[in-house]
Amino acid sequence: MTVLIDIRTEGFPAELEGVIEKIAADSLRYEAFPEECEISVSIVDNAEIHQINKQFRGIDRPTDVLSFPQLTFAEGERMERNEDGEVVLGDIIISLERAREQAEEYGHSLKREIAFLTAHSMLHLLGYDHMTPEEEKEMFAKQKEILELAGIPRV
C-alpha cells in the first residue's frame, strides 16, 4: 500500500504521518480490501479546505475532512491503477486547524482526532456513506471498531 502524504500547512507533527498510514492500513484490513492500493492524504488549513469544500461540494465553509473516492464499487467497474499496479482508491483532505479544534472540543489528543478523521475518510473511500440513519449507524460502528483495533479508542 502506498500512502502519499502532502503537508500543506504549518505545525503538523511528523509522528502523525505514521498514524495516518497505520489507520489507512488497518481500515483496509478491517474491510478485507483484496487489492494493494494507493491513497493520497493532504493536510491543509481551514482556508484551503473551505475553498475545496465550496468548489466541489457547493458548501461555503471549512470542514474537518473531505473524501474523494475513485471507486463507486459498481459491478464491472474498471479500477484505475498506478504505475506499481496498485488500485488508486482516492484522496483524503484533512484540515489541521479543524482537527486541533475538534480534539480540544472532544477532550482528546490530536493523534486521536487525526486517526478518527482518517478512519472516517477511509470508509468513504471504501464505499460507505452516512446519508441515512442506517448508513450512519453502520459507518460509525465500523470506524469505532477500526480505532479500537488500532489501539486508539475514544476515552
Phi and psi in radians as a Rosetta constraint file:
Dihedral C 1 N 2 CA 2 C 2 CIRCULARHARMONIC -1.993 0.35
Dihedral N 2 CA 2 C 2 N 3 CIRCULARHARMONIC 2.219 0.35
Dihedral C 2 N 3 CA 3 C 3 CIRCULARHARMONIC -2.036 0.35
Dihedral N 3 CA 3 C 3 N 4 CIRCULARHARMONIC 1.947 0.35
Dihedral C 3 N 4 CA 4 C 4 CIRCULARHARMONIC -1.604 0.35
Dihedral N 4 CA 4 C 4 N 5 CIRCULARHARMONIC 1.994 0.35
Dihedral C 4 N 5 CA 5 C 5 CIRCULARHARMONIC -1.919 0.35
Dihedral N 5 CA 5 C 5 N 6 CIRCULARHARMONIC 2.158 0.35
Dihedral C 5 N 6 CA 6 C 6 CIRCULARHARMONIC -2.062 0.35
Dihedral N 6 CA 6 C 6 N 7 CIRCULARHARMONIC 1.865 0.35
Dihedral C 6 N 7 CA 7 C 7 CIRCULARHARMONIC -1.630 0.35
Dihedral N 7 CA 7 C 7 N 8 CIRCULARHARMONIC 1.965 0.35
Dihedral C 7 N 8 CA 8 C 8 CIRCULARHARMONIC -1.998 0.35
Dihedral N 8 CA 8 C 8 N 9 CIRCULARHARMONIC 0.393 0.35
Dihedral C 8 N 9 CA 9 C 9 CIRCULARHARMONIC -2.567 0.35
Dihedral N 9 CA 9 C 9 N 10 CIRCULARHARMONIC 2.839 0.35
Dihedral C 9 N 10 CA 10 C 10 CIRCULARHARMONIC -1.427 0.35
Dihedral N 10 CA 10 C 10 N 11 CIRCULARHARMONIC 2.631 0.35
Dihedral C 10 N 11 CA 11 C 11 CIRCULARHARMONIC 1.551 0.35
Dihedral N 11 CA 11 C 11 N 12 CIRCULARHARMONIC 0.245 0.35
Dihedral C 11 N 12 CA 12 C 12 CIRCULARHARMONIC -1.465 0.35
Dihedral N 12 CA 12 C 12 N 13 CIRCULARHARMONIC 2.072 0.35
Dihedral C 12 N 13 CA 13 C 13 CIRCULARHARMONIC -1.117 0.35
Dihedral N 13 CA 13 C 13 N 14 CIRCULARHARMONIC 2.198 0.35
Dihedral C 13 N 14 CA 14 C 14 CIRCULARHARMONIC -0.988 0.35
Dihedral N 14 CA 14 C 14 N 15 CIRCULARHARMONIC -0.588 0.35
Dihedral C 14 N 15 CA 15 C 15 CIRCULARHARMONIC -1.150 0.35
Dihedral N 15 CA 15 C 15 N 16 CIRCULARHARMONIC -0.306 0.35
Dihedral C 15 N 16 CA 16 C 16 CIRCULARHARMONIC -1.337 0.35
Dihedral N 16 CA 16 C 16 N 17 CIRCULARHARMONIC -0.255 0.35
Dihedral C 16 N 17 CA 17 C 17 CIRCULARHARMONIC -1.067 0.35
Dihedral N 17 CA 17 C 17 N 18 CIRCULARHARMONIC -0.700 0.35
Dihedral C 17 N 18 CA 18 C 18 CIRCULARHARMONIC -1.138 0.35
Dihedral N 18 CA 18 C 18 N 19 CIRCULARHARMONIC -0.596 0.35
Dihedral C 18 N 19 CA 19 C 19 CIRCULARHARMONIC -1.135 0.35
Dihedral N 19 CA 19 C 19 N 20 CIRCULARHARMONIC -0.772 0.35
Dihedral C 19 N 20 CA 20 C 20 CIRCULARHARMONIC -1.053 0.35
Dihedral N 20 CA 20 C 20 N 21 CIRCULARHARMONIC -0.815 0.35
Dihedral C 20 N 21 CA 21 C 21 CIRCULARHARMONIC -1.085 0.35
Dihedral N 21 CA 21 C 21 N 22 CIRCULARHARMONIC -0.738 0.35
Dihedral C 21 N 22 CA 22 C 22 CIRCULARHARMONIC -1.125 0.35
Dihedral N 22 CA 22 C 22 N 23 CIRCULARHARMONIC -0.822 0.35
Dihedral C 22 N 23 CA 23 C 23 CIRCULARHARMONIC -1.165 0.35
Dihedral N 23 CA 23 C 23 N 24 CIRCULARHARMONIC -0.652 0.35
Dihedral C 23 N 24 CA 24 C 24 CIRCULARHARMONIC -1.066 0.35
Dihedral N 24 CA 24 C 24 N 25 CIRCULARHARMONIC -0.829 0.35
Dihedral C 24 N 25 CA 25 C 25 CIRCULARHARMONIC -1.136 0.35
Dihedral N 25 CA 25 C 25 N 26 CIRCULARHARMONIC -0.755 0.35
Dihedral C 25 N 26 CA 26 C 26 CIRCULARHARMONIC -1.095 0.35
Dihedral N 26 CA 26 C 26 N 27 CIRCULARHARMONIC -0.655 0.35
Dihedral C 26 N 27 CA 27 C 27 CIRCULARHARMONIC -1.122 0.35
Dihedral N 27 CA 27 C 27 N 28 CIRCULARHARMONIC -0.754 0.35
Dihedral C 27 N 28 CA 28 C 28 CIRCULARHARMONIC -1.129 0.35
Dihedral N 28 CA 28 C 28 N 29 CIRCULARHARMONIC -0.724 0.35
Dihedral C 28 N 29 CA 29 C 29 CIRCULARHARMONIC -1.130 0.35
Dihedral N 29 CA 29 C 29 N 30 CIRCULARHARMONIC -0.796 0.35
Dihedral C 29 N 30 CA 30 C 30 CIRCULARHARMONIC -0.997 0.35
Dihedral N 30 CA 30 C 30 N 31 CIRCULARHARMONIC -0.720 0.35
Dihedral C 30 N 31 CA 31 C 31 CIRCULARHARMONIC -1.531 0.35
Dihedral N 31 CA 31 C 31 N 32 CIRCULARHARMONIC -0.020 0.35
Dihedral C 31 N 32 CA 32 C 32 CIRCULARHARMONIC 0.929 0.35
Dihedral N 32 CA 32 C 32 N 33 CIRCULARHARMONIC 0.786 0.35
Dihedral C 32 N 33 CA 33 C 33 CIRCULARHARMONIC -1.151 0.35
Dihedral N 33 CA 33 C 33 N 34 CIRCULARHARMONIC 2.146 0.35
Dihedral C 33 N 34 CA 34 C 34 CIRCULARHARMONIC -1.430 0.35
Dihedral N 34 CA 34 C 34 N 35 CIRCULARHARMONIC 0.001 0.35
Dihedral C 34 N 35 CA 35 C 35 CIRCULARHARMONIC -2.130 0.35
Dihedral N 35 CA 35 C 35 N 36 CIRCULARHARMONIC 2.632 0.35
Dihedral C 35 N 36 CA 36 C 36 CIRCULARHARMONIC -1.205 0.35
Dihedral N 36 CA 36 C 36 N 37 CIRCULARHARMONIC 2.501 0.35
Dihedral C 36 N 37 CA 37 C 37 CIRCULARHARMONIC -2.516 0.35
Dihedral N 37 CA 37 C 37 N 38 CIRCULARHARMONIC 2.955 0.35
Dihedral C 37 N 38 CA 38 C 38 CIRCULARHARMONIC -2.088 0.35
Dihedral N 38 CA 38 C 38 N 39 CIRCULARHARMONIC 2.370 0.35
Dihedral C 38 N 39 CA 39 C 39 CIRCULARHARMONIC -2.268 0.35
Dihedral N 39 CA 39 C 39 N 40 CIRCULARHARMONIC 2.439 0.35
Dihedral C 39 N 40 CA 40 C 40 CIRCULARHARMONIC -1.902 0.35
Dihedral N 40 CA 40 C 40 N 41 CIRCULARHARMONIC 2.277 0.35
Dihedral C 40 N 41 CA 41 C 41 CIRCULARHARMONIC -2.197 0.35
Dihedral N 41 CA 41 C 41 N 42 CIRCULARHARMONIC 2.164 0.35
Dihedral C 41 N 42 CA 42 C 42 CIRCULARHARMONIC -1.963 0.35
Dihedral N 42 CA 42 C 42 N 43 CIRCULARHARMONIC 2.346 0.35
Dihedral C 42 N 43 CA 43 C 43 CIRCULARHARMONIC -1.866 0.35
Dihedral N 43 CA 43 C 43 N 44 CIRCULARHARMONIC 2.065 0.35
Dihedral C 43 N 44 CA 44 C 44 CIRCULARHARMONIC -2.265 0.35
Dihedral N 44 CA 44 C 44 N 45 CIRCULARHARMONIC 3.112 0.35
Dihedral C 44 N 45 CA 45 C 45 CIRCULARHARMONIC -1.723 0.35
Dihedral N 45 CA 45 C 45 N 46 CIRCULARHARMONIC 3.074 0.35
Dihedral C 45 N 46 CA 46 C 46 CIRCULARHARMONIC -1.078 0.35
Dihedral N 46 CA 46 C 46 N 47 CIRCULARHARMONIC -0.653 0.35
Dihedral C 46 N 47 CA 47 C 47 CIRCULARHARMONIC -1.085 0.35
Dihedral N 47 CA 47 C 47 N 48 CIRCULARHARMONIC -0.763 0.35
Dihedral C 47 N 48 CA 48 C 48 CIRCULARHARMONIC -1.222 0.35
Dihedral N 48 CA 48 C 48 N 49 CIRCULARHARMONIC -0.746 0.35
Dihedral C 48 N 49 CA 49 C 49 CIRCULARHARMONIC -1.198 0.35
Dihedral N 49 CA 49 C 49 N 50 CIRCULARHARMONIC -0.544 0.35
Dihedral C 49 N 50 CA 50 C 50 CIRCULARHARMONIC -1.047 0.35
Dihedral N 50 CA 50 C 50 N 51 CIRCULARHARMONIC -0.840 0.35
Dihedral C 50 N 51 CA 51 C 51 CIRCULARHARMONIC -1.088 0.35
Dihedral N 51 CA 51 C 51 N 52 CIRCULARHARMONIC -0.753 0.35
Dihedral C 51 N 52 CA 52 C 52 CIRCULARHARMONIC -1.166 0.35
Dihedral N 52 CA 52 C 52 N 53 CIRCULARHARMONIC -0.729 0.35
Dihedral C 52 N 53 CA 53 C 53 CIRCULARHARMONIC -1.077 0.35
Dihedral N 53 CA 53 C 53 N 54 CIRCULARHARMONIC -0.723 0.35
Dihedral C 53 N 54 CA 54 C 54 CIRCULARHARMONIC -1.186 0.35
Dihedral N 54 CA 54 C 54 N 55 CIRCULARHARMONIC -0.784 0.35
Dihedral C 54 N 55 CA 55 C 55 CIRCULARHARMONIC -1.144 0.35
Dihedral N 55 CA 55 C 55 N 56 CIRCULARHARMONIC -0.786 0.35
Dihedral C 55 N 56 CA 56 C 56 CIRCULARHARMONIC -1.723 0.35
Dihedral N 56 CA 56 C 56 N 57 CIRCULARHARMONIC -0.379 0.35
Dihedral C 56 N 57 CA 57 C 57 CIRCULARHARMONIC -2.096 0.35
Dihedral N 57 CA 57 C 57 N 58 CIRCULARHARMONIC -0.125 0.35
Dihedral C 57 N 58 CA 58 C 58 CIRCULARHARMONIC 1.234 0.35
Dihedral N 58 CA 58 C 58 N 59 CIRCULARHARMONIC 0.357 0.35
Dihedral C 58 N 59 CA 59 C 59 CIRCULARHARMONIC -1.908 0.35
Dihedral N 59 CA 59 C 59 N 60 CIRCULARHARMONIC 2.039 0.35
Dihedral C 59 N 60 CA 60 C 60 CIRCULARHARMONIC -1.579 0.35
Dihedral N 60 CA 60 C 60 N 61 CIRCULARHARMONIC 1.085 0.35
Dihedral C 60 N 61 CA 61 C 61 CIRCULARHARMONIC -2.880 0.35
Dihedral N 61 CA 61 C 61 N 62 CIRCULARHARMONIC 2.788 0.35
Dihedral C 61 N 62 CA 62 C 62 CIRCULARHARMONIC -1.244 0.35
Dihedral N 62 CA 62 C 62 N 63 CIRCULARHARMONIC 2.824 0.35
Dihedral C 62 N 63 CA 63 C 63 CIRCULARHARMONIC -2.450 0.35
Dihedral N 63 CA 63 C 63 N 64 CIRCULARHARMONIC 3.060 0.35
Dihedral C 63 N 64 CA 64 C 64 CIRCULARHARMONIC -1.435 0.35
Dihedral N 64 CA 64 C 64 N 65 CIRCULARHARMONIC -0.690 0.35
Dihedral C 64 N 65 CA 65 C 65 CIRCULARHARMONIC -2.683 0.35
Dihedral N 65 CA 65 C 65 N 66 CIRCULARHARMONIC 2.551 0.35
Dihedral C 65 N 66 CA 66 C 66 CIRCULARHARMONIC -2.215 0.35
Dihedral N 66 CA 66 C 66 N 67 CIRCULARHARMONIC 2.509 0.35
Dihedral C 66 N 67 CA 67 C 67 CIRCULARHARMONIC -2.184 0.35
Dihedral N 67 CA 67 C 67 N 68 CIRCULARHARMONIC 2.338 0.35
Dihedral C 67 N 68 CA 68 C 68 CIRCULARHARMONIC -2.186 0.35
Dihedral N 68 CA 68 C 68 N 69 CIRCULARHARMONIC 1.514 0.35
Dihedral C 68 N 69 CA 69 C 69 CIRCULARHARMONIC -1.173 0.35
Dihedral N 69 CA 69 C 69 N 70 CIRCULARHARMONIC 2.548 0.35
Dihedral C 69 N 70 CA 70 C 70 CIRCULARHARMONIC -1.700 0.35
Dihedral N 70 CA 70 C 70 N 71 CIRCULARHARMONIC -0.233 0.35
Dihedral C 70 N 71 CA 71 C 71 CIRCULARHARMONIC -1.984 0.35
Dihedral N 71 CA 71 C 71 N 72 CIRCULARHARMONIC 2.553 0.35
Dihedral C 71 N 72 CA 72 C 72 CIRCULARHARMONIC -1.811 0.35
Dihedral N 72 CA 72 C 72 N 73 CIRCULARHARMONIC -0.209 0.35
Dihedral C 72 N 73 CA 73 C 73 CIRCULARHARMONIC 1.101 0.35
Dihedral N 73 CA 73 C 73 N 74 CIRCULARHARMONIC 0.484 0.35
Dihedral C 73 N 74 CA 74 C 74 CIRCULARHARMONIC -1.330 0.35
Dihedral N 74 CA 74 C 74 N 75 CIRCULARHARMONIC 2.555 0.35
Dihedral C 74 N 75 CA 75 C 75 CIRCULARHARMONIC -1.040 0.35
Dihedral N 75 CA 75 C 75 N 76 CIRCULARHARMONIC 2.328 0.35
Dihedral C 75 N 76 CA 76 C 76 CIRCULARHARMONIC 1.417 0.35
Dihedral N 76 CA 76 C 76 N 77 CIRCULARHARMONIC 0.028 0.35
Dihedral C 76 N 77 CA 77 C 77 CIRCULARHARMONIC -1.091 0.35
Dihedral N 77 CA 77 C 77 N 78 CIRCULARHARMONIC 2.369 0.35
Dihedral C 77 N 78 CA 78 C 78 CIRCULARHARMONIC -1.527 0.35
Dihedral N 78 CA 78 C 78 N 79 CIRCULARHARMONIC 2.148 0.35
Dihedral C 78 N 79 CA 79 C 79 CIRCULARHARMONIC -1.506 0.35
Dihedral N 79 CA 79 C 79 N 80 CIRCULARHARMONIC 2.246 0.35
Dihedral C 79 N 80 CA 80 C 80 CIRCULARHARMONIC -1.226 0.35
Dihedral N 80 CA 80 C 80 N 81 CIRCULARHARMONIC 2.423 0.35
Dihedral C 80 N 81 CA 81 C 81 CIRCULARHARMONIC -2.171 0.35
Dihedral N 81 CA 81 C 81 N 82 CIRCULARHARMONIC 2.602 0.35
Dihedral C 81 N 82 CA 82 C 82 CIRCULARHARMONIC -1.459 0.35
Dihedral N 82 CA 82 C 82 N 83 CIRCULARHARMONIC -3.073 0.35
Dihedral C 82 N 83 CA 83 C 83 CIRCULARHARMONIC -1.137 0.35
Dihedral N 83 CA 83 C 83 N 84 CIRCULARHARMONIC -0.300 0.35
Dihedral C 83 N 84 CA 84 C 84 CIRCULARHARMONIC -1.667 0.35
Dihedral N 84 CA 84 C 84 N 85 CIRCULARHARMONIC 0.074 0.35
Dihedral C 84 N 85 CA 85 C 85 CIRCULARHARMONIC 1.467 0.35
Dihedral N 85 CA 85 C 85 N 86 CIRCULARHARMONIC 0.094 0.35
Dihedral C 85 N 86 CA 86 C 86 CIRCULARHARMONIC -1.380 0.35
Dihedral N 86 CA 86 C 86 N 87 CIRCULARHARMONIC 2.519 0.35
Dihedral C 86 N 87 CA 87 C 87 CIRCULARHARMONIC -1.211 0.35
Dihedral N 87 CA 87 C 87 N 88 CIRCULARHARMONIC 2.280 0.35
Dihedral C 87 N 88 CA 88 C 88 CIRCULARHARMONIC -1.443 0.35
Dihedral N 88 CA 88 C 88 N 89 CIRCULARHARMONIC 1.809 0.35
Dihedral C 88 N 89 CA 89 C 89 CIRCULARHARMONIC -1.393 0.35
Dihedral N 89 CA 89 C 89 N 90 CIRCULARHARMONIC -0.674 0.35
Dihedral C 89 N 90 CA 90 C 90 CIRCULARHARMONIC 2.629 0.35
Dihedral N 90 CA 90 C 90 N 91 CIRCULARHARMONIC -2.943 0.35
Dihedral C 90 N 91 CA 91 C 91 CIRCULARHARMONIC -2.121 0.35
Dihedral N 91 CA 91 C 91 N 92 CIRCULARHARMONIC 2.480 0.35
Dihedral C 91 N 92 CA 92 C 92 CIRCULARHARMONIC -2.133 0.35
Dihedral N 92 CA 92 C 92 N 93 CIRCULARHARMONIC 2.349 0.35
Dihedral C 92 N 93 CA 93 C 93 CIRCULARHARMONIC -2.192 0.35
Dihedral N 93 CA 93 C 93 N 94 CIRCULARHARMONIC 2.124 0.35
Dihedral C 93 N 94 CA 94 C 94 CIRCULARHARMONIC -2.029 0.35
Dihedral N 94 CA 94 C 94 N 95 CIRCULARHARMONIC 2.294 0.35
Dihedral C 94 N 95 CA 95 C 95 CIRCULARHARMONIC -1.479 0.35
Dihedral N 95 CA 95 C 95 N 96 CIRCULARHARMONIC 1.996 0.35
Dihedral C 95 N 96 CA 96 C 96 CIRCULARHARMONIC -1.108 0.35
Dihedral N 96 CA 96 C 96 N 97 CIRCULARHARMONIC -0.704 0.35
Dihedral C 96 N 97 CA 97 C 97 CIRCULARHARMONIC -1.039 0.35
Dihedral N 97 CA 97 C 97 N 98 CIRCULARHARMONIC -0.848 0.35
Dihedral C 97 N 98 CA 98 C 98 CIRCULARHARMONIC -1.164 0.35
Dihedral N 98 CA 98 C 98 N 99 CIRCULARHARMONIC -0.658 0.35
Dihedral C 98 N 99 CA 99 C 99 CIRCULARHARMONIC -1.070 0.35
Dihedral N 99 CA 99 C 99 N 100 CIRCULARHARMONIC -0.742 0.35
Dihedral C 99 N 100 CA 100 C 100 CIRCULARHARMONIC -1.092 0.35
Dihedral N 100 CA 100 C 100 N 101 CIRCULARHARMONIC -0.781 0.35
Dihedral C 100 N 101 CA 101 C 101 CIRCULARHARMONIC -1.050 0.35
Dihedral N 101 CA 101 C 101 N 102 CIRCULARHARMONIC -0.778 0.35
Dihedral C 101 N 102 CA 102 C 102 CIRCULARHARMONIC -1.229 0.35
Dihedral N 102 CA 102 C 102 N 103 CIRCULARHARMONIC -0.644 0.35
Dihedral C 102 N 103 CA 103 C 103 CIRCULARHARMONIC -1.033 0.35
Dihedral N 103 CA 103 C 103 N 104 CIRCULARHARMONIC -0.775 0.35
Dihedral C 103 N 104 CA 104 C 104 CIRCULARHARMONIC -1.160 0.35
Dihedral N 104 CA 104 C 104 N 105 CIRCULARHARMONIC -0.780 0.35
Dihedral C 104 N 105 CA 105 C 105 CIRCULARHARMONIC -1.042 0.35
Dihedral N 105 CA 105 C 105 N 106 CIRCULARHARMONIC -0.722 0.35
Dihedral C 105 N 106 CA 106 C 106 CIRCULARHARMONIC -1.569 0.35
Dihedral N 106 CA 106 C 106 N 107 CIRCULARHARMONIC -0.091 0.35
Dihedral C 106 N 107 CA 107 C 107 CIRCULARHARMONIC 1.253 0.35
Dihedral N 107 CA 107 C 107 N 108 CIRCULARHARMONIC 0.585 0.35
Dihedral C 107 N 108 CA 108 C 108 CIRCULARHARMONIC -2.301 0.35
Dihedral N 108 CA 108 C 108 N 109 CIRCULARHARMONIC 3.140 0.35
Dihedral C 108 N 109 CA 109 C 109 CIRCULARHARMONIC -1.348 0.35
Dihedral N 109 CA 109 C 109 N 110 CIRCULARHARMONIC 2.824 0.35
Dihedral C 109 N 110 CA 110 C 110 CIRCULARHARMONIC -1.089 0.35
Dihedral N 110 CA 110 C 110 N 111 CIRCULARHARMONIC -0.643 0.35
Dihedral C 110 N 111 CA 111 C 111 CIRCULARHARMONIC -0.988 0.35
Dihedral N 111 CA 111 C 111 N 112 CIRCULARHARMONIC -0.817 0.35
Dihedral C 111 N 112 CA 112 C 112 CIRCULARHARMONIC -1.115 0.35
Dihedral N 112 CA 112 C 112 N 113 CIRCULARHARMONIC -0.702 0.35
Dihedral C 112 N 113 CA 113 C 113 CIRCULARHARMONIC -1.197 0.35
Dihedral N 113 CA 113 C 113 N 114 CIRCULARHARMONIC -0.744 0.35
Dihedral C 113 N 114 CA 114 C 114 CIRCULARHARMONIC -1.106 0.35
Dihedral N 114 CA 114 C 114 N 115 CIRCULARHARMONIC -0.707 0.35
Dihedral C 114 N 115 CA 115 C 115 CIRCULARHARMONIC -1.094 0.35
Dihedral N 115 CA 115 C 115 N 116 CIRCULARHARMONIC -0.770 0.35
Dihedral C 115 N 116 CA 116 C 116 CIRCULARHARMONIC -1.065 0.35
Dihedral N 116 CA 116 C 116 N 117 CIRCULARHARMONIC -0.854 0.35
Dihedral C 116 N 117 CA 117 C 117 CIRCULARHARMONIC -1.109 0.35
Dihedral N 117 CA 117 C 117 N 118 CIRCULARHARMONIC -0.622 0.35
Dihedral C 117 N 118 CA 118 C 118 CIRCULARHARMONIC -1.183 0.35
Dihedral N 118 CA 118 C 118 N 119 CIRCULARHARMONIC -0.816 0.35
Dihedral C 118 N 119 CA 119 C 119 CIRCULARHARMONIC -1.064 0.35
Dihedral N 119 CA 119 C 119 N 120 CIRCULARHARMONIC -0.758 0.35
Dihedral C 119 N 120 CA 120 C 120 CIRCULARHARMONIC -1.024 0.35
Dihedral N 120 CA 120 C 120 N 121 CIRCULARHARMONIC -0.847 0.35
Dihedral C 120 N 121 CA 121 C 121 CIRCULARHARMONIC -1.202 0.35
Dihedral N 121 CA 121 C 121 N 122 CIRCULARHARMONIC -0.644 0.35
Dihedral C 121 N 122 CA 122 C 122 CIRCULARHARMONIC -1.045 0.35
Dihedral N 122 CA 122 C 122 N 123 CIRCULARHARMONIC -0.703 0.35
Dihedral C 122 N 123 CA 123 C 123 CIRCULARHARMONIC -1.124 0.35
Dihedral N 123 CA 123 C 123 N 124 CIRCULARHARMONIC -0.660 0.35
Dihedral C 123 N 124 CA 124 C 124 CIRCULARHARMONIC -1.061 0.35
Dihedral N 124 CA 124 C 124 N 125 CIRCULARHARMONIC -0.784 0.35
Dihedral C 124 N 125 CA 125 C 125 CIRCULARHARMONIC -1.109 0.35
Dihedral N 125 CA 125 C 125 N 126 CIRCULARHARMONIC -0.453 0.35
Dihedral C 125 N 126 CA 126 C 126 CIRCULARHARMONIC -1.607 0.35
Dihedral N 126 CA 126 C 126 N 127 CIRCULARHARMONIC 0.185 0.35
Dihedral C 126 N 127 CA 127 C 127 CIRCULARHARMONIC 1.761 0.35
Dihedral N 127 CA 127 C 127 N 128 CIRCULARHARMONIC 0.061 0.35
Dihedral C 127 N 128 CA 128 C 128 CIRCULARHARMONIC -1.591 0.35
Dihedral N 128 CA 128 C 128 N 129 CIRCULARHARMONIC 2.714 0.35
Dihedral C 128 N 129 CA 129 C 129 CIRCULARHARMONIC -2.565 0.35
Dihedral N 129 CA 129 C 129 N 130 CIRCULARHARMONIC 3.066 0.35
Dihedral C 129 N 130 CA 130 C 130 CIRCULARHARMONIC -2.405 0.35
Dihedral N 130 CA 130 C 130 N 131 CIRCULARHARMONIC 0.830 0.35
Dihedral C 130 N 131 CA 131 C 131 CIRCULARHARMONIC -1.446 0.35
Dihedral N 131 CA 131 C 131 N 132 CIRCULARHARMONIC -0.418 0.35
Dihedral C 131 N 132 CA 132 C 132 CIRCULARHARMONIC -2.069 0.35
Dihedral N 132 CA 132 C 132 N 133 CIRCULARHARMONIC 2.805 0.35
Dihedral C 132 N 133 CA 133 C 133 CIRCULARHARMONIC -1.006 0.35
Dihedral N 133 CA 133 C 133 N 134 CIRCULARHARMONIC -0.632 0.35
Dihedral C 133 N 134 CA 134 C 134 CIRCULARHARMONIC -1.175 0.35
Dihedral N 134 CA 134 C 134 N 135 CIRCULARHARMONIC -0.777 0.35
Dihedral C 134 N 135 CA 135 C 135 CIRCULARHARMONIC -1.089 0.35
Dihedral N 135 CA 135 C 135 N 136 CIRCULARHARMONIC -0.752 0.35
Dihedral C 135 N 136 CA 136 C 136 CIRCULARHARMONIC -1.085 0.35
Dihedral N 136 CA 136 C 136 N 137 CIRCULARHARMONIC -0.769 0.35
Dihedral C 136 N 137 CA 137 C 137 CIRCULARHARMONIC -1.051 0.35
Dihedral N 137 CA 137 C 137 N 138 CIRCULARHARMONIC -0.798 0.35
Dihedral C 137 N 138 CA 138 C 138 CIRCULARHARMONIC -1.128 0.35
Dihedral N 138 CA 138 C 138 N 139 CIRCULARHARMONIC -0.824 0.35
Dihedral C 138 N 139 CA 139 C 139 CIRCULARHARMONIC -1.149 0.35
Dihedral N 139 CA 139 C 139 N 140 CIRCULARHARMONIC -0.762 0.35
Dihedral C 139 N 140 CA 140 C 140 CIRCULARHARMONIC -1.208 0.35
Dihedral N 140 CA 140 C 140 N 141 CIRCULARHARMONIC -0.559 0.35
Dihedral C 140 N 141 CA 141 C 141 CIRCULARHARMONIC -1.149 0.35
Dihedral N 141 CA 141 C 141 N 142 CIRCULARHARMONIC -0.728 0.35
Dihedral C 141 N 142 CA 142 C 142 CIRCULARHARMONIC -1.127 0.35
Dihedral N 142 CA 142 C 142 N 143 CIRCULARHARMONIC -0.783 0.35
Dihedral C 142 N 143 CA 143 C 143 CIRCULARHARMONIC -1.170 0.35
Dihedral N 143 CA 143 C 143 N 144 CIRCULARHARMONIC -0.601 0.35
Dihedral C 143 N 144 CA 144 C 144 CIRCULARHARMONIC -1.091 0.35
Dihedral N 144 CA 144 C 144 N 145 CIRCULARHARMONIC -0.791 0.35
Dihedral C 144 N 145 CA 145 C 145 CIRCULARHARMONIC -1.123 0.35
Dihedral N 145 CA 145 C 145 N 146 CIRCULARHARMONIC -0.720 0.35
Dihedral C 145 N 146 CA 146 C 146 CIRCULARHARMONIC -1.045 0.35
Dihedral N 146 CA 146 C 146 N 147 CIRCULARHARMONIC -0.795 0.35
Dihedral C 146 N 147 CA 147 C 147 CIRCULARHARMONIC -1.188 0.35
Dihedral N 147 CA 147 C 147 N 148 CIRCULARHARMONIC -0.641 0.35
Dihedral C 147 N 148 CA 148 C 148 CIRCULARHARMONIC -1.156 0.35
Dihedral N 148 CA 148 C 148 N 149 CIRCULARHARMONIC -0.761 0.35
Dihedral C 148 N 149 CA 149 C 149 CIRCULARHARMONIC -1.091 0.35
Dihedral N 149 CA 149 C 149 N 150 CIRCULARHARMONIC -0.578 0.35
Dihedral C 149 N 150 CA 150 C 150 CIRCULARHARMONIC -1.378 0.35
Dihedral N 150 CA 150 C 150 N 151 CIRCULARHARMONIC -0.110 0.35
Dihedral C 150 N 151 CA 151 C 151 CIRCULARHARMONIC 1.391 0.35
Dihedral N 151 CA 151 C 151 N 152 CIRCULARHARMONIC 0.411 0.35
Dihedral C 151 N 152 CA 152 C 152 CIRCULARHARMONIC -2.241 0.35
Dihedral N 152 CA 152 C 152 N 153 CIRCULARHARMONIC 1.058 0.35
Dihedral C 152 N 153 CA 153 C 153 CIRCULARHARMONIC -1.324 0.35
Dihedral N 153 CA 153 C 153 N 154 CIRCULARHARMONIC 2.906 0.35
Dihedral C 153 N 154 CA 154 C 154 CIRCULARHARMONIC -1.383 0.35
Dihedral N 154 CA 154 C 154 N 155 CIRCULARHARMONIC 2.289 0.35
